């Protein structure tokens, strides 16, 4: 005998089902039938290891399967006493070689003659510099002076020019921008001219080491400042290359006139001759440079003006010079 609607609702209430009283008998029967079926649960082999139960016939996403595999491998490594990093190949870093170790054989052999951290007397340093030059050509002898100055301060931006008594040993090509080219060439200039000289600059030809100009013609060189300036060829009144006495400027340039200026670290770099020079001539040139720098000592620097002096050849090792040489 078919059950009435009231009997079906009572049975649903006993099962804890929340069914609307307005529902039809067919709907109530369907709810009762579904509640009577047990939930289908499938436990796969992988899920059993993790004590995880999945529905829908045990299907799992690819991500879940990968995580399960990673977890299983991790547990196996722990059991074997391994760590995650132990499976990686160890990277061995080779320590950086010192600057001396990266030098050539000739330089290393020359450097062995110099005692580290020893301050040599000027005469001894000159002789040592000449004997430690590792090159076959006539190298320049360079003086490097570390000063206790701050180049950012206007009064401590040391700059000057001087004539070395024994010359610097360099063959200097002098160009003169002037209206009187004949007088300049007669004084020893290698290149001289006005408009014809500018036409050479327009073509990018700068076959000279020093450029001298008269004050009246400096305005015409303004358009070439970006080309001449970075090469250190732009005439400057402070260096004596902008002058009305062109003959004197040429004579000084050919006779060994040099210019020095502290770099951003407060160091003066200047060539004082060649390895082929006699020791006495090198000594005289160095003494002249040191006196010039000393005479330009700023008033704001009270003591410790000279911090360090080094002597070296073009490609040779550096030699520490005793500061007494600057006194």
Residue frames as qw, qx, qy, qz and C-alpha x, y, z in Angstrom:
[[0.000, 0.890, 0.457, 0.000, 0.00, 0.00, 0.00],
 [0.413, 0.530, -0.027, 0.740, 1.41, 3.35, -1.03],
 [0.371, -0.422, -0.449, 0.694, 2.41, 5.70, 1.73],
 [0.073, 0.925, 0.365, 0.074, 0.65, 8.97, 2.10],
 [0.334, 0.723, -0.146, 0.587, 2.37, 12.34, 1.91],
 [0.482, -0.767, 0.210, -0.367, 2.08, 12.75, 5.65],
 [0.942, -0.272, 0.157, 0.118, 3.78, 9.40, 6.26],
 [0.748, 0.424, -0.014, 0.511, 6.60, 10.27, 3.85],
 [0.032, 0.810, -0.180, 0.558, 7.21, 13.65, 5.57],
 [0.726, -0.626, 0.203, -0.200, 7.30, 11.91, 8.95],
 [0.949, 0.000, 0.099, 0.301, 9.85, 9.40, 7.66],
 [0.501, 0.633, -0.081, 0.584, 11.99, 12.25, 6.26],
 [0.309, -0.824, 0.189, -0.435, 11.84, 14.03, 9.58],
 [0.890, -0.419, 0.176, 0.020, 13.08, 10.90, 11.36],
 [0.842, 0.212, 0.097, 0.486, 16.02, 10.73, 8.95],
 [0.361, -0.618, -0.014, 0.698, 16.83, 14.38, 9.62],
 [0.338, 0.289, 0.518, 0.731, 15.94, 15.59, 6.15],
 [0.105, 0.506, 0.245, -0.820, 14.67, 19.13, 5.75],
 [0.141, 0.299, 0.767, 0.550, 11.88, 18.85, 3.16],
 [0.263, 0.013, 0.021, -0.965, 9.35, 21.52, 2.38],
 [0.420, 0.275, 0.768, -0.398, 5.75, 20.48, 3.18],
 [0.547, 0.625, 0.037, -0.555, 4.69, 21.86, -0.18],
 [0.044, 0.430, -0.820, -0.376, 6.97, 19.42, -2.04],
 [0.799, 0.113, -0.305, -0.506, 5.28, 16.78, -4.14],
 [0.910, -0.256, 0.305, -0.114, 5.20, 13.10, -3.18],
 [0.869, 0.429, -0.065, 0.240, 7.58, 12.31, -6.05],
 [0.228, 0.762, -0.386, 0.467, 10.19, 14.77, -4.77],
 [0.585, -0.586, 0.425, -0.365, 9.88, 13.48, -1.20],
 [0.985, 0.002, 0.170, 0.001, 10.35, 9.85, -2.37],
 [0.691, 0.599, -0.202, 0.352, 13.42, 10.85, -4.40],
 [0.082, -0.756, 0.449, -0.469, 15.01, 12.55, -1.38],
 [0.798, -0.389, 0.376, -0.266, 14.33, 9.52, 0.76],
 [0.960, 0.248, 0.034, 0.125, 15.86, 7.16, -1.83],
 [0.476, 0.702, -0.316, 0.426, 19.04, 9.27, -2.16],
 [0.328, -0.692, 0.464, -0.445, 19.50, 9.48, 1.59],
 [0.933, -0.201, 0.252, -0.161, 19.28, 5.72, 1.83],
 [0.853, 0.433, -0.154, 0.245, 22.30, 5.20, -0.61],
 [0.673, -0.591, 0.080, 0.438, 25.76, 5.08, 1.06],
 [0.183, 0.908, -0.285, -0.245, 28.48, 7.54, -0.19],
 [0.935, 0.285, -0.031, 0.210, 30.82, 5.90, -2.65],
 [0.267, -0.875, 0.394, 0.089, 34.34, 6.16, -1.29],
 [0.914, 0.320, -0.122, 0.218, 37.41, 4.90, -3.15],
 [0.447, -0.806, 0.343, 0.182, 40.83, 4.83, -1.54],
 [0.740, 0.598, -0.298, 0.082, 43.76, 4.64, -3.99],
 [0.870, -0.113, -0.234, 0.419, 47.17, 3.20, -3.15],
 [0.374, 0.378, -0.158, 0.832, 48.88, 6.62, -3.18],
 [0.362, -0.615, -0.021, -0.700, 46.15, 8.25, -1.11],
 [0.859, -0.429, -0.279, -0.026, 46.25, 5.45, 1.43],
 [0.679, 0.073, -0.300, 0.666, 49.91, 6.30, 2.12],
 [0.078, 0.286, -0.152, 0.943, 48.88, 9.85, 3.01],
 [0.027, -0.428, -0.804, 0.412, 45.62, 8.83, 4.74],
 [0.252, 0.311, -0.044, -0.915, 43.65, 11.04, 2.34],
 [0.410, 0.397, 0.821, -0.018, 40.27, 9.93, 0.97],
 [0.123, 0.236, -0.333, -0.905, 39.13, 11.28, -2.38],
 [0.601, 0.407, 0.526, -0.444, 35.69, 11.16, -3.87],
 [0.637, 0.649, -0.134, -0.393, 34.60, 10.55, -7.45],
 [0.973, 0.215, -0.033, 0.075, 36.28, 7.18, -7.98],
 [0.745, -0.442, 0.146, 0.478, 39.64, 8.36, -6.57],
 [0.549, 0.634, 0.168, 0.518, 40.43, 10.87, -9.32],
 [0.433, -0.722, -0.064, 0.536, 43.04, 13.54, -8.40],
 [0.359, 0.926, -0.073, -0.087, 44.49, 16.58, -10.20],
 [0.784, 0.408, -0.228, 0.409, 47.97, 16.53, -11.74],
 [0.012, 0.718, -0.362, 0.594, 49.11, 19.12, -9.20],
 [0.743, -0.493, 0.273, -0.361, 47.94, 16.98, -6.28],
 [0.989, 0.079, -0.025, 0.125, 49.71, 13.93, -7.70],
 [0.536, 0.586, -0.305, 0.525, 52.96, 15.90, -8.11],
 [0.297, -0.683, 0.367, -0.558, 52.77, 17.19, -4.54],
 [0.924, -0.288, 0.161, -0.194, 52.19, 13.64, -3.31],
 [0.888, 0.301, -0.149, 0.315, 55.26, 12.41, -5.24],
 [0.237, 0.681, -0.350, 0.598, 57.42, 15.25, -3.87],
 [0.585, -0.589, 0.306, -0.466, 56.27, 14.49, -0.35],
 [0.996, -0.082, 0.042, -0.010, 57.05, 10.83, -0.76],
 [0.710, 0.467, -0.242, 0.468, 60.57, 11.60, -2.07],
 [0.093, -0.721, 0.342, -0.595, 61.15, 14.00, 0.81],
 [0.811, -0.444, 0.234, -0.300, 60.18, 11.34, 3.33],
 [0.966, 0.149, -0.064, 0.204, 62.52, 8.85, 1.64],
 [0.439, 0.622, -0.315, 0.567, 65.44, 11.34, 1.83],
 [0.423, -0.664, 0.329, -0.522, 64.75, 11.98, 5.49],
 [0.958, -0.230, 0.127, -0.112, 64.76, 8.25, 6.15],
 [0.866, 0.299, -0.097, 0.389, 68.10, 7.91, 4.33],
 [0.541, -0.634, -0.065, 0.549, 69.59, 10.83, 6.32],
 [0.442, 0.263, 0.332, 0.791, 70.03, 13.10, 3.27],
 [0.044, 0.649, 0.261, -0.714, 69.30, 16.80, 2.95],
 [0.554, 0.773, 0.290, -0.105, 67.96, 18.73, 0.01],
 [0.141, 0.909, -0.351, -0.174, 71.27, 20.50, -0.63],
 [0.543, -0.424, 0.703, 0.176, 73.29, 17.27, -0.53],
 [0.726, 0.394, 0.551, 0.121, 71.91, 16.23, -3.90],
 [0.368, 0.928, -0.022, -0.047, 73.29, 19.39, -5.57],
 [0.802, 0.263, -0.097, 0.527, 76.76, 19.55, -7.08],
 [0.446, -0.742, -0.087, 0.493, 79.09, 21.63, -4.93],
 [0.457, 0.838, 0.038, 0.297, 80.38, 24.79, -6.70],
 [0.703, -0.376, -0.029, 0.604, 84.05, 25.45, -5.97],
 [0.197, 0.977, 0.053, 0.060, 84.96, 29.14, -6.27],
 [0.753, 0.163, -0.101, 0.630, 88.54, 29.85, -7.24],
 [0.318, -0.780, -0.182, 0.507, 89.94, 32.72, -5.13],
 [0.408, 0.908, 0.030, 0.092, 90.75, 35.90, -7.07],
 [0.778, 0.048, -0.067, 0.622, 94.43, 36.24, -7.85],
 [0.273, -0.757, -0.077, 0.588, 96.27, 39.30, -6.62],
 [0.408, 0.887, -0.061, -0.206, 97.26, 42.07, -9.05],
 [0.125, -0.694, 0.681, 0.200, 100.89, 40.94, -8.96],
 [0.574, -0.018, 0.817, 0.047, 99.95, 37.33, -9.77],
 [0.615, 0.662, 0.420, -0.084, 98.11, 38.50, -12.89],
 [0.105, 0.871, -0.338, -0.341, 101.19, 40.35, -14.18],
 [0.822, 0.491, -0.287, 0.007, 103.61, 39.04, -16.79],
 [0.903, -0.174, -0.135, 0.370, 106.84, 37.20, -16.03],
 [0.471, 0.420, -0.108, 0.768, 109.05, 40.21, -16.79],
 [0.293, -0.704, 0.025, -0.647, 107.07, 42.43, -14.41],
 [0.859, -0.498, -0.098, -0.076, 107.16, 39.82, -11.63],
 [0.822, 0.051, -0.143, 0.548, 110.93, 39.42, -12.01],
 [0.216, 0.538, -0.095, 0.809, 111.40, 43.20, -11.83],
 [0.528, -0.678, -0.067, -0.507, 109.08, 43.53, -8.81],
 [0.892, -0.293, -0.267, 0.218, 111.21, 41.03, -6.88],
 [0.543, 0.258, -0.214, 0.769, 113.97, 43.67, -6.72],
 [0.191, -0.535, 0.065, -0.820, 111.72, 46.05, -4.78],
 [0.209, -0.134, -0.837, 0.487, 111.20, 45.52, -1.07],
 [0.258, -0.658, -0.603, -0.371, 107.52, 45.87, -0.15],
 [0.406, -0.866, -0.289, -0.038, 106.53, 48.84, 2.04],
 [0.627, -0.348, 0.006, 0.697, 110.09, 50.17, 2.09],
 [0.195, 0.970, 0.102, -0.107, 110.55, 53.91, 1.45],
 [0.775, 0.113, 0.130, 0.608, 113.64, 54.46, -0.71],
 [0.200, -0.638, 0.071, 0.740, 115.74, 57.60, -0.91],
 [0.530, 0.748, 0.039, -0.397, 115.25, 59.58, -4.13],
 [0.181, 0.661, -0.674, -0.274, 118.62, 58.67, -5.68],
 [0.274, -0.128, 0.953, -0.034, 118.17, 54.99, -4.85],
 [0.564, 0.484, 0.564, -0.360, 114.59, 55.04, -6.16],
 [0.454, 0.741, -0.247, -0.428, 115.73, 56.54, -9.49],
 [0.067, 0.473, -0.861, -0.173, 118.38, 53.87, -9.98],
 [0.373, 0.100, 0.899, -0.208, 115.89, 51.15, -9.01],
 [0.574, 0.600, 0.283, -0.480, 113.25, 52.51, -11.40],
 [0.387, 0.676, -0.499, -0.379, 115.67, 52.37, -14.31],
 [0.010, 0.322, -0.946, -0.038, 116.79, 48.81, -13.54],
 [0.369, 0.229, 0.845, -0.311, 113.23, 47.52, -13.08],
 [0.513, 0.472, -0.130, -0.705, 111.86, 48.77, -16.40],
 [0.674, 0.012, 0.739, 0.006, 110.58, 45.52, -18.01],
 [0.661, 0.701, 0.242, -0.114, 110.22, 46.87, -21.58],
 [0.736, 0.070, 0.290, 0.608, 112.72, 47.09, -24.41],
 [0.259, 0.750, 0.219, 0.569, 111.84, 50.64, -25.53],
 [0.261, 0.168, -0.350, 0.884, 112.95, 53.84, -23.81],
 [0.306, -0.667, -0.678, -0.045, 110.16, 54.07, -21.22],
 [0.096, -0.729, 0.050, -0.676, 109.09, 57.25, -19.47],
 [0.356, -0.115, -0.705, 0.603, 109.89, 57.76, -15.80],
 [0.319, -0.644, -0.403, -0.566, 106.71, 58.80, -14.00],
 [0.106, 0.077, -0.605, 0.786, 106.23, 60.59, -10.70],
 [0.439, -0.553, -0.595, -0.384, 102.98, 60.01, -8.78],
 [0.122, 0.147, -0.511, 0.838, 102.39, 62.31, -5.79],
 [0.364, -0.603, -0.699, -0.126, 99.48, 61.74, -3.42],
 [0.070, 0.318, -0.229, 0.918, 98.53, 65.06, -1.81],
 [0.114, -0.446, -0.769, 0.444, 96.39, 65.76, 1.24],
 [0.180, 0.175, -0.081, -0.965, 93.97, 67.98, -0.71],
 [0.432, 0.492, 0.724, -0.218, 90.32, 67.91, -1.76],
 [0.230, 0.071, 0.524, 0.817, 90.12, 68.82, -5.49],
 [0.040, -0.708, -0.669, -0.223, 86.45, 69.75, -5.02],
 [0.266, -0.835, -0.186, 0.444, 87.60, 72.81, -3.07],
 [0.485, 0.862, 0.034, 0.146, 88.58, 75.65, -5.40],
 [0.094, -0.891, 0.435, -0.083, 91.70, 76.60, -3.44],
 [0.612, -0.397, 0.683, 0.033, 92.89, 72.97, -3.27],
 [0.841, 0.481, 0.247, 0.008, 92.57, 72.16, -6.97],
 [0.418, -0.628, 0.423, 0.502, 96.34, 72.19, -7.54],
 [0.727, 0.570, 0.318, 0.212, 97.33, 73.04, -11.10],
 [0.133, -0.852, 0.289, 0.415, 100.43, 74.58, -12.67],
 [0.850, 0.494, -0.001, 0.184, 102.93, 74.30, -15.51],
 [0.404, -0.786, 0.383, 0.268, 106.73, 74.38, -15.49],
 [0.647, 0.640, -0.412, -0.047, 109.74, 73.74, -17.66],
 [0.930, -0.309, 0.107, 0.167, 111.80, 70.68, -16.77],
 [0.183, -0.825, 0.428, 0.319, 115.52, 71.62, -16.68],
 [0.297, -0.304, 0.834, 0.351, 116.55, 68.48, -18.56],
 [0.504, 0.147, -0.483, -0.701, 113.39, 68.26, -20.67],
 [0.772, -0.078, 0.454, -0.437, 110.98, 65.34, -20.65],
 [0.327, -0.244, 0.861, 0.304, 112.56, 63.41, -23.51],
 [0.518, 0.524, 0.672, -0.077, 109.43, 63.54, -25.65],
 [0.181, 0.051, 0.473, 0.861, 109.27, 64.78, -29.21],
 [0.207, 0.598, 0.554, -0.542, 106.40, 67.24, -29.05],
 [0.234, 0.397, 0.579, 0.672, 104.46, 68.28, -32.15],
 [0.026, -0.504, -0.353, 0.788, 103.34, 71.88, -31.74],
 [0.199, 0.590, 0.600, 0.502, 100.52, 73.48, -33.69],
 [0.117, -0.340, -0.227, 0.905, 99.90, 77.25, -33.62],
 [0.188, 0.737, 0.626, 0.175, 96.60, 78.92, -34.49],
 [0.240, -0.634, -0.011, 0.735, 97.77, 82.35, -35.60],
 [0.503, 0.841, 0.123, -0.159, 97.63, 84.90, -38.39],
 [0.144, 0.825, -0.539, -0.089, 101.43, 85.03, -38.60],
 [0.994, -0.019, 0.100, -0.029, 102.15, 81.45, -39.60],
 [0.662, 0.590, -0.312, 0.343, 105.62, 82.26, -41.00],
 [0.102, -0.676, 0.517, -0.515, 106.93, 83.51, -37.64],
 [0.819, -0.314, 0.338, -0.341, 105.46, 80.48, -35.85],
 [0.963, 0.249, -0.039, 0.094, 107.08, 78.02, -38.27],
 [0.434, 0.677, -0.399, 0.441, 110.39, 79.85, -37.98],
 [0.372, -0.611, 0.490, -0.498, 110.21, 79.49, -34.17],
 [0.012, -0.247, 0.965, -0.090, 109.91, 75.72, -34.50],
 [0.672, 0.167, 0.405, -0.597, 106.17, 75.05, -34.80],
 [0.347, 0.011, 0.894, 0.285, 105.25, 71.91, -36.73],
 [0.119, 0.605, 0.703, 0.356, 101.88, 73.26, -37.90],
 [0.065, -0.432, -0.232, 0.869, 100.75, 76.89, -38.16],
 [0.005, -0.298, -0.612, -0.732, 97.89, 78.70, -39.84],
 [0.324, 0.105, 0.321, -0.884, 94.46, 80.25, -39.54],
 [0.752, 0.235, 0.030, -0.615, 91.61, 79.26, -41.85],
 [0.654, 0.350, -0.655, -0.145, 93.62, 76.44, -43.40],
 [0.059, 0.206, -0.870, 0.444, 94.25, 75.08, -39.88],
 [0.549, 0.100, 0.447, -0.699, 90.52, 75.15, -39.12],
 [0.760, 0.318, -0.327, -0.464, 89.82, 73.22, -42.32],
 [0.417, 0.281, -0.853, 0.139, 92.13, 70.47, -41.06],
 [0.223, -0.030, 0.740, -0.634, 90.19, 70.36, -37.77],
 [0.690, 0.218, 0.046, -0.689, 86.94, 70.08, -39.75],
 [0.732, 0.303, -0.570, -0.219, 88.36, 66.95, -41.39],
 [0.893, -0.440, 0.005, -0.096, 89.28, 65.52, -37.97],
 [0.763, 0.331, -0.291, 0.473, 93.03, 65.84, -38.50],
 [0.413, -0.882, 0.158, -0.163, 94.83, 66.59, -35.24],
 [0.878, 0.185, -0.228, 0.378, 98.47, 65.67, -35.84],
 [0.149, 0.626, -0.369, 0.671, 99.86, 67.60, -32.88],
 [0.550, -0.281, -0.691, 0.375, 100.45, 67.25, -29.14],
 [0.190, -0.534, -0.354, 0.744, 100.15, 70.89, -28.09],
 [0.227, 0.700, 0.473, 0.484, 97.97, 73.61, -29.57],
 [0.271, -0.391, -0.203, 0.856, 98.91, 77.28, -29.04],
 [0.173, 0.730, 0.545, 0.374, 96.58, 80.12, -29.95],
 [0.128, 0.178, -0.127, 0.967, 96.56, 83.90, -29.82],
 [0.138, 0.358, 0.656, -0.650, 93.79, 85.44, -27.66],
 [0.367, 0.367, -0.128, -0.845, 92.13, 87.14, -30.65],
 [0.498, 0.173, -0.702, -0.478, 91.50, 83.86, -32.44],
 [0.103, -0.035, 0.923, -0.370, 90.25, 81.80, -29.46],
 [0.571, 0.275, 0.304, -0.712, 86.60, 82.53, -30.31],
 [0.639, 0.389, -0.478, -0.460, 86.97, 80.59, -33.55],
 [0.283, 0.221, -0.926, 0.115, 88.11, 77.49, -31.62],
 [0.481, -0.092, 0.504, -0.712, 84.93, 77.44, -29.52],
 [0.837, 0.189, -0.123, -0.498, 83.09, 75.13, -31.94],
 [0.715, 0.311, -0.622, 0.070, 85.93, 72.57, -31.62],
 [0.301, -0.550, 0.574, -0.527, 85.96, 72.50, -27.81],
 [0.893, -0.121, 0.270, -0.338, 84.13, 69.14, -27.64],
 [0.902, 0.372, -0.183, 0.122, 86.78, 67.62, -29.92],
 [0.407, 0.594, -0.465, 0.514, 89.91, 69.22, -28.48],
 [0.458, -0.620, 0.326, -0.548, 88.88, 69.33, -24.82],
 [0.951, -0.239, 0.129, -0.148, 88.68, 65.57, -24.08],
 [0.868, 0.300, -0.138, 0.372, 92.11, 65.11, -25.71],
 [0.552, -0.663, -0.050, 0.504, 93.65, 67.85, -23.56],
 [0.526, 0.204, 0.336, 0.754, 94.46, 69.93, -26.62],
 [0.008, 0.897, 0.366, 0.248, 92.24, 72.97, -26.02],
 [0.373, 0.397, -0.256, 0.799, 94.44, 76.06, -25.45],
 [0.508, -0.757, -0.408, 0.050, 94.20, 77.49, -21.94],
 [0.085, 0.870, -0.228, 0.429, 95.68, 80.68, -20.46],
 [0.688, -0.645, 0.302, -0.139, 96.58, 78.84, -17.23],
 [0.905, -0.058, 0.312, 0.283, 98.77, 76.40, -19.15],
 [0.218, -0.634, 0.348, 0.656, 100.38, 79.20, -21.20],
 [0.413, 0.191, 0.756, 0.470, 98.96, 78.00, -24.52],
 [0.170, 0.865, 0.421, 0.214, 96.85, 81.15, -25.01],
 [0.459, -0.607, 0.038, 0.648, 99.35, 83.96, -25.38],
 [0.390, 0.906, -0.023, -0.161, 100.41, 86.89, -27.53],
 [0.069, -0.724, 0.669, 0.153, 104.07, 85.78, -27.30],
 [0.955, 0.208, -0.026, -0.211, 103.75, 82.77, -29.61],
 [0.569, 0.576, -0.547, 0.214, 107.51, 82.39, -30.13],
 [0.177, -0.475, 0.696, -0.508, 108.15, 82.04, -26.38],
 [0.813, -0.063, 0.345, -0.465, 105.31, 79.51, -26.03],
 [0.883, 0.391, -0.247, -0.075, 106.73, 77.39, -28.85],
 [0.327, 0.586, -0.649, 0.359, 110.23, 77.48, -27.34],
 [0.429, -0.354, 0.630, -0.542, 108.92, 76.40, -23.93],
 [0.909, 0.105, 0.155, -0.371, 106.78, 73.60, -25.40],
 [0.805, 0.463, -0.361, 0.087, 109.72, 72.24, -27.36],
 [0.200, 0.586, -0.628, 0.471, 112.06, 72.67, -24.41],
 [0.403, -0.105, -0.870, 0.263, 110.17, 70.38, -22.03],
 [0.325, -0.182, 0.264, -0.889, 107.33, 72.44, -20.61],
 [0.304, -0.257, -0.916, -0.060, 104.84, 70.23, -18.78],
 [0.444, -0.387, 0.037, -0.807, 101.54, 70.82, -17.04],
 [0.271, -0.112, -0.926, 0.237, 100.25, 68.98, -13.99],
 [0.495, -0.328, -0.007, -0.804, 96.92, 68.88, -12.16],
 [0.283, -0.111, 0.868, -0.392, 95.55, 66.79, -9.31],
 [0.335, -0.200, -0.796, -0.463, 93.01, 64.15, -10.30],
 [0.592, -0.524, -0.253, -0.557, 89.75, 63.45, -8.45],
 [0.852, -0.375, -0.329, 0.161, 91.68, 61.48, -5.82],
 [0.298, -0.935, 0.184, 0.056, 94.16, 64.27, -5.10],
 [0.782, -0.223, 0.408, 0.416, 97.06, 62.63, -6.99],
 [0.273, 0.830, -0.295, -0.386, 99.44, 64.34, -9.41],
 [0.863, 0.099, 0.421, 0.261, 100.75, 62.20, -12.29],
 [0.269, 0.913, -0.221, -0.213, 103.63, 63.60, -14.33],
 [0.916, 0.217, 0.020, 0.338, 106.39, 62.23, -16.56],
 [0.310, -0.900, 0.203, 0.231, 109.80, 63.54, -15.51],
 [0.037, 0.681, -0.661, -0.313, 112.06, 62.04, -18.18],
 [0.870, 0.268, -0.352, -0.217, 113.16, 58.80, -19.83],
 [0.927, -0.331, 0.119, 0.133, 114.97, 55.70, -18.62],
 [0.759, 0.375, 0.005, 0.532, 117.87, 56.70, -20.87],
 [0.056, -0.914, 0.114, -0.386, 118.36, 59.95, -18.90],
 [0.427, 0.281, -0.639, 0.575, 121.29, 60.27, -16.54],
 [0.452, -0.527, -0.668, 0.266, 120.38, 59.90, -12.87],
 [0.239, -0.292, -0.202, 0.904, 121.44, 63.49, -12.16],
 [0.174, -0.112, -0.381, -0.901, 119.05, 64.85, -14.84],
 [0.475, -0.456, -0.705, -0.263, 116.13, 62.81, -13.53],
 [0.441, -0.444, -0.533, 0.570, 116.94, 63.96, -10.00],
 [0.095, -0.136, 0.015, 0.986, 116.96, 67.59, -11.15],
 [0.323, -0.270, -0.545, -0.725, 113.63, 67.25, -12.95],
 [0.519, -0.488, -0.701, 0.020, 111.97, 65.55, -9.97],
 [0.358, -0.353, -0.381, 0.776, 113.31, 68.17, -7.58],
 [0.066, -0.033, -0.213, -0.974, 111.87, 70.92, -9.81],
 [0.448, -0.387, -0.641, -0.488, 108.43, 69.26, -9.86],
 [0.524, -0.471, -0.638, 0.310, 108.35, 68.76, -6.09],
 [0.229, -0.235, -0.200, 0.923, 109.35, 72.37, -5.46],
 [0.216, -0.179, -0.392, -0.876, 106.62, 73.60, -7.81],
 [0.529, -0.465, -0.669, -0.239, 103.97, 71.50, -6.07],
 [0.480, -0.398, -0.514, 0.589, 105.21, 72.62, -2.67],
 [0.092, -0.068, -0.003, 0.993, 105.00, 76.28, -3.71],
 [0.398, -0.258, -0.455, -0.753, 101.33, 75.72, -4.64],
 [0.269, -0.260, -0.862, 0.342, 100.39, 74.40, -1.19],
 [0.269, -0.695, -0.401, -0.533, 96.95, 75.78, -0.22],
 [0.068, -0.445, 0.462, -0.764, 96.77, 77.86, 2.94],
 [0.773, -0.300, 0.028, -0.558, 93.88, 75.71, 4.16],
 [0.936, -0.001, -0.329, 0.124, 96.19, 72.68, 4.35],
 [0.365, -0.871, 0.292, -0.149, 98.18, 73.09, 7.55],
 [0.318, -0.542, 0.777, 0.038, 100.21, 69.88, 7.73],
 [0.605, 0.057, 0.793, 0.049, 100.72, 66.57, 5.96],
 [0.453, 0.637, -0.170, -0.600, 100.61, 68.12, 2.48],
 [0.474, 0.403, -0.743, -0.246, 102.55, 65.23, 0.90],
 [0.859, -0.226, 0.267, -0.374, 100.92, 61.88, 1.76],
 [0.821, -0.102, 0.514, 0.225, 102.96, 59.58, -0.49],
 [0.307, 0.747, -0.417, -0.418, 105.38, 59.75, -3.42],
 [0.849, 0.036, 0.517, 0.103, 105.90, 56.90, -5.89],
 [0.151, 0.657, -0.539, -0.506, 108.27, 56.54, -8.82],
 [0.754, 0.156, 0.638, 0.007, 107.74, 54.12, -11.69],
 [0.062, -0.235, 0.638, 0.730, 108.45, 53.57, -15.37],
 [0.503, 0.083, -0.336, -0.792, 105.74, 53.31, -18.03],
 [0.851, -0.093, -0.389, -0.339, 105.07, 49.60, -17.48],
 [0.466, 0.239, -0.730, 0.438, 107.27, 48.93, -14.47],
 [0.526, -0.539, -0.629, 0.192, 106.55, 48.34, -10.77],
 [0.155, -0.895, -0.045, -0.417, 105.96, 51.22, -8.37],
 [0.608, 0.035, -0.474, 0.637, 108.64, 52.35, -5.90],
 [0.371, -0.873, -0.315, 0.017, 107.78, 54.15, -2.68],
 [0.434, 0.504, -0.208, 0.718, 109.95, 57.27, -2.23],
 [0.419, -0.414, -0.519, 0.619, 110.84, 58.67, 1.18],
 [0.021, 0.915, 0.391, 0.101, 108.90, 61.88, 1.88],
 [0.454, -0.662, 0.090, 0.590, 112.13, 63.62, 2.86],
 [0.458, 0.182, 0.502, 0.711, 112.66, 64.15, -0.89],
 [0.036, 0.780, 0.467, 0.414, 109.87, 66.75, -0.83],
 [0.435, -0.834, -0.182, 0.287, 111.43, 68.75, 2.03]]
